[in-house]
Amino acid sequence: MSVSSKNRLTQPLVRENGGHRTVTWSEALDRVVSAFRSSIAKNDPCAFGMFSCSKTTNELNYVAQKFVRSVMGTNNIDSCNRT
């Protein structure tokens, strides 16, 4: 699918009542934040983990590890940079 495809999603969707509905970006991001906070409160922050690609830029890997450590409160990140 190309960027100019008519089937391309241009707005976030949320699943509700067996279907999807369009929401604002603000609502979509609020839902993500809420889900992350709920997961951390329900479980231990160590229940979260992230795998970052070793073929991406150093800057993106830095942002990924900073997010996992600072926001999620865990050291569970691997980018396989040792290969």
Secondary structure, 3 states (H helix, E strand, C coil): CCCCCCCCCCCCEEEECCEEEECCHHHHHHHHHHHHHHHHHHCCHHHCCEECCCCCCHHHHHHHHHHHHHHCCCCCEECCCCC
